[in-house]
Amino acid sequence: MSFSLSLWVAGLAGFVALSYEILWYRAYGIVSRSMPATFGWLLGAYLAGVALGSLGSRAFCHDDARAERRRLLPVAVFVYLANVASFLVVPALARLVTSVKWQLSLPLVALAAGLLGAVLPLASHFGIRPDDRAGARLSYVYVANIAGSSLGSLATGFLLLEHLSLRGARVALSVAGLALFALSGATATSTARGRLAVTGVAAVTLLATAATSRAVFEQVHERLFFRKAFTADKRFDALVENRHGVIAVTDGKVYGGGVYDGILNVGLRDDPNWVFRAYALGAYHPAPKRVLMVGLASGAWARIIAGLPGVERLTVIEINPGYLDLIPQVPIVAPVLKDPKIEIVIDDGRRYLQRHPGARWDAIVMNTTWHWRGHSTNLLSAEFFEVVRARLAPGGVFMFNTTLSEPVMKTAAVSFPHAQRLYNFMVVSDAPVVFDEARWRRTIEDYRMDGAPLLDPAGDAWDAKRMADLLYLPATLHRPPVWEGLESRESLLARFGHLPTVTDDNMWCEWHPSDLEEE
């Protein structure tokens, strides 16, 4: 193998290896529900595989230069198997997690990474002459490998995943992987017939990959999302994939990154996702003219809050633009994209607030994702609450979902002088937090969704009962605390005061998810 060819092989090997690692992380992020430890598990398996593959490559490294070309043929086969194994990791993972824990699939990652990891030492051995320039040439091979790895991360993370599906990205990577096989295989033979045979194997494999990929990846997302609860009849009604993540919809439920993210509902009559909490903003603030909402998701909350009395402007910060592709497909939330009151900004919520130090809002609302997911601390820490507090107008309120994390509730209660729990939400402010019964009644009775009232208590017995249940909500503040009701700041601190405060440093809600049940 010539030195220049070894540079290309090392660079292409790095490109393929890091690209596959990103695609594997996408799949493992879904199946683990974005738990913080996921990347550590994956990286550990990946590095263990690379180390073992590098160690195993010694079997091909000898000093007999006359046998060099003959020994390159099994190396080419080695590269070929690495490409096949890497391609099959995700569909194999998807099938395994329907019956076992996802961590048990990590040896598949180690195997694929090991096959890929052997390529760099082999390229170095066969491409570098043992002379006084061996050290310099080795450094160039490593630079090529690092450059390929960096390019693979950028190209796959920012381009392939933005424009191709999980299946499409893997087919695209097969082209690079088989090109690597063709390079090493062509070098292993001195005849035109041999090189033609290697090229033919690569071409046939690529065609077979493209032809069978649909069957191999059949219901792969459903398997990754539902894991042991998967059945053959479970199919997503809509699926949006981009570099930010995967959004799926089935039976009116929205899943983001492998975890439940909400229900497509804006009404109070049948309220499986408790959207009454969005309407409750009308009880906590008399006229929230300027409202900031962190997280658009399905758009249900944005549509509700934009229609509340007094709201003149609703700014919504959403980190994943894929929801803008989903919302037009759902009639009950599609008006969100055309409402002149609503401005949607694609950004990170915390970054947006820090970039607007002079802005003030009458209300800031977050129907936050699960507290145990990776990066949730960015929106649940005491430091973030201080940023929010500085952005509230006088009398402004901050409402957010704690997903029933007790340390998060405690952190909110100590970060603001006034606080109240509304089911799994916290409502906090520098001004007294009052759930106004009269405003609550007016909000429910006067609100119109598409010109129709939310409830018809006079003409429907179920609506009458539902209205009575909602109007009873303020009274729950004066009974012993249960999670289905209101609770005062004093009661919260008495119950949870001994718990730690969530900070950017301890990331407590992510690394101590005591209420998360592993499947």
Long-range contacts (C-beta under 8 A, 24 or more apart in sequence): 1-68, 1-72, 1-123, 1-126, 1-127, 1-184, 1-187, 2-127, 3-127, 3-128, 3-129, 3-137, 5-127, 5-183, 5-187, 6-123, 6-124, 6-126, 6-127, 6-128, 6-141, 7-127, 7-140, 7-141, 7-144, 8-144, 8-183, 9-119, 9-123, 9-127, 9-180, 9-183, 9-184, 10-119, 10-120, 10-123, 10-124, 10-127, 10-141, 10-142, 10-144, 10-145, 10-148, 11-144, 11-145, 11-147, 11-148, 11-151, 12-148, 12-176, 12-179, 12-180, 12-183, 13-79, 13-116, 13-119, 13-120, 13-123, 13-145, 13-148, 13-180, 14-120, 14-144, 14-145, 14-146, 14-147, 14-148, 14-149, 14-150, 14-152, 15-148, 15-149, 15-151, 15-152, 15-155, 15-176, 16-83, 16-86, 16-116, 16-152, 16-173, 16-176, 16-177, 16-180, 17-50, 17-113, 17-116, 17-117, 17-149, 17-152, 18-148, 18-149, 18-150, 18-152, 18-153, 18-156, 19-152, 19-153, 19-155, 19-156, 19-160, 19-173, 19-176, 20-86, 20-89, 20-112, 20-116, 20-173, 21-46, 21-113, 22-152, 22-153, 22-156, 22-157, 22-161, 23-90, 23-156, 23-161, 23-166, 23-169, 23-170, 23-173, 24-89, 24-90, 24-109, 26-161, 26-166, 26-246, 27-89, 27-90, 27-93, 27-94, 27-166, 27-224, 28-93, 28-102, 29-245, 29-257, 29-258, 30-221, 30-224, 30-225, 30-246, 30-257, 30-258, 31-93, 31-94, 31-97, 31-102, 31-224, 31-225, 31-227, 31-258, 32-102, 32-258, 33-257, 33-258, 33-259, 33-370, 33-373, 34-257, 34-258, 34-259, 34-373, 34-374, 35-372, 35-373, 35-374, 35-513, 35-516, 36-372, 36-373, 36-374, 36-375, 36-507, 36-510, 36-511, 38-374, 39-374, 41-103, 41-106, 42-106, 42-109, 44-106, 45-106, 45-107, 45-109, 45-110, 45-113, 46-109, 46-110, 46-113, 47-113, 48-110, 48-113, 49-109, 49-110, 49-111, 49-112, 49-113, 49-114, 49-115, 49-116, 49-117, 50-113, 50-114, 50-116, 50-117, 51-117, 52-110, 52-114, 52-117, 53-113, 53-114, 53-115, 53-116, 53-117, 53-118, 54-117, 54-118, 54-120, 54-121, 56-114, 56-118, 57-118, 57-121, 57-122, 57-125, 58-121, 60-122, 60-125, 61-121, 61-122, 61-125, 68-126, 69-187, 69-188, 69-189, 69-190, 70-188, 72-126, 72-184, 72-187, 72-188, 73-185, 73-188, 73-189, 75-122, 75-126, 75-184, 75-188, 76-181, 76-184, 76-185, 76-187, 76-188, 76-198, 78-115, 78-118, 78-119, 78-122, 79-115, 79-119, 79-177, 79-180, 79-181, 79-184, 79-185, 80-178, 80-181, 80-185, 80-201, 80-205, 81-115, 82-112, 82-115, 82-116, 82-118, 82-119, 82-177, 83-174, 83-177, 83-178, 83-180, 83-181, 83-205, 84-205, 85-111, 85-112, 85-115, 86-112, 86-115, 86-116, 86-173, 86-177, 87-170, 87-173, 87-174, 87-177, 87-209, 88-216, 90-166, 90-170, 90-217, 90-220, 91-216, 91-217, 91-220, 93-224, 94-219, 94-220, 94-223, 94-224, 95-223, 97-223, 97-224, 97-227, 97-228, 98-223, 98-226, 98-227, 98-228, 98-230, 99-228, 101-518, 101-519, 102-227, 119-180, 120-145, 157-243, 158-243, 161-241, 161-242, 161-243, 162-242, 162-243, 164-241, 165-241, 166-217, 166-220, 166-221, 166-241, 166-246, 167-213, 167-214, 167-217, 167-220, 170-213, 170-217, 171-209, 171-210, 171-213, 174-205, 174-206, 174-209, 175-206, 178-202, 178-205, 178-206, 221-246, 221-248, 224-258, 225-255, 225-258, 227-519, 228-519, 238-326, 238-329, 240-322, 240-323, 240-325, 240-326, 241-322, 242-320, 242-321, 242-322, 244-319, 244-320, 244-321, 244-322, 245-320, 245-322, 247-320, 247-322, 247-323, 247-326, 249-326, 249-330, 254-297, 254-298, 254-326, 256-297, 256-320, 256-369, 257-373, 259-369, 259-370, 259-373, 261-297, 261-298, 261-369, 262-297, 262-298, 262-300, 262-367, 263-298, 263-300, 264-298, 264-300, 264-330, 264-332, 264-333, 265-300, 265-332, 266-300, 266-303, 266-304, 266-332, 266-333, 266-449, 267-449, 267-454, 268-444, 268-454, 268-455, 268-466, 268-470, 269-454, 269-455, 269-462, 269-463, 269-466, 273-300, 274-423, 275-300, 275-301, 275-304, 276-470, 276-473, 277-367, 277-399, 277-422, 277-423, 277-425, 278-304, 278-305, 278-365, 278-367, 279-304, 279-308, 279-443, 279-444, 279-447, 279-454, 280-399, 280-422, 280-425, 280-427, 280-435, 280-440, 280-443, 280-473, 281-305, 281-308, 281-363, 281-365, 281-397, 281-399, 282-308, 282-309, 282-439, 282-440, 282-442, 282-443, 282-447, 283-435, 283-436, 283-437, 283-439, 283-440, 283-443, 283-474, 284-363, 284-397, 284-399, 284-427, 284-433, 284-434, 284-435, 284-436, 285-310, 285-362, 285-363, 285-395, 285-396, 285-397, 286-310, 286-436, 286-439, 287-362, 288-361, 288-362, 288-363, 288-396, 288-397, 289-313, 289-362, 290-315, 290-360, 290-361, 290-362, 290-363, 290-393, 291-315, 291-361, 291-362, 291-363, 291-364, 291-365, 292-316, 292-317, 292-353, 292-359, 292-361, 292-363, 292-364, 292-365, 292-391, 293-317, 293-364, 293-365, 293-366, 294-349, 294-352, 294-364, 294-365, 294-366, 294-368, 294-379, 295-349, 295-366, 295-367, 295-368, 295-369, 296-323, 296-324, 296-327, 296-336, 296-344, 297-323, 297-367, 298-323, 298-326, 298-327, 298-330, 298-333, 299-323, 299-327, 299-330, 299-333, 299-334, 299-336, 299-337, 300-332, 300-333, 301-365, 301-367, 302-333, 302-336, 302-342, 303-332, 303-333, 303-335, 303-336, 303-339, 305-365, 306-336, 306-339, 306-341, 306-342, 307-447, 307-448, 307-449, 308-443, 308-447, 309-442, 309-443, 309-446, 311-341, 312-341, 313-341, 313-343, 314-341, 314-342, 314-343, 315-343, 315-345, 315-361, 316-342, 316-343, 316-344, 316-345, 317-345, 317-347, 317-348, 317-349, 317-352, 318-344, 318-345, 318-346, 318-347, 319-346, 319-347, 319-348, 319-349, 321-346, 348-378, 349-378, 349-379, 350-378, 350-379, 350-384, 350-387, 353-387, 353-388, 353-391, 354-387, 356-391, 357-390, 359-391, 360-391, 360-392, 360-393, 360-396, 361-391, 361-392, 361-393, 361-396, 362-392, 362-393, 362-395, 362-396, 362-397, 363-396, 363-397, 363-398, 363-399, 364-388, 364-391, 364-392, 364-396, 364-397, 364-398, 364-399, 364-400, 365-398, 365-399, 365-400, 366-399, 366-400, 366-401, 367-400, 367-401, 368-400, 368-401, 368-402, 368-403, 369-403, 370-403, 371-402, 371-403, 371-405, 371-408, 371-509, 371-510, 371-513, 372-403, 372-405, 372-509, 372-510, 372-513, 372-515, 372-516, 373-510, 374-510, 375-510, 376-509, 376-510, 377-502, 377-503, 377-504, 377-507, 377-508, 377-509, 377-510, 378-504, 380-405, 380-408, 380-411, 380-502, 380-509, 381-411, 381-502, 381-503, 381-504, 381-507, 382-411, 382-414, 382-415, 382-501, 382-502, 382-503, 383-503, 383-504, 384-504, 385-411, 385-412, 385-415, 385-416, 385-428, 386-415, 389-415, 389-416, 389-430, 392-429, 392-430, 394-430, 394-431, 395-429, 395-431, 396-429, 396-430, 396-431, 397-427, 397-428, 397-429, 397-431, 397-433, 398-426, 398-427, 398-428, 398-429, 399-425, 399-426, 399-427, 400-425, 400-426, 401-425, 402-426, 404-483, 404-515, 405-509, 405-515, 406-495, 406-496, 406-499, 407-496, 407-499, 407-500, 407-501, 407-502, 407-508, 407-509, 407-512, 408-502, 408-509, 409-492, 409-496, 410-492, 410-493, 410-496, 410-497, 410-499, 410-500, 410-501, 411-501, 411-502, 413-489, 413-492, 413-493, 413-496, 414-493, 414-501, 418-489, 419-489, 419-492, 420-477, 420-486, 420-487, 420-488, 420-489, 421-481, 421-486, 421-487, 421-492, 422-486, 423-483, 423-484, 423-485, 424-483, 433-489, 435-473, 435-474, 435-477, 435-486, 437-471, 437-474, 440-470, 440-471, 440-473, 440-474, 441-471, 444-470, 444-471
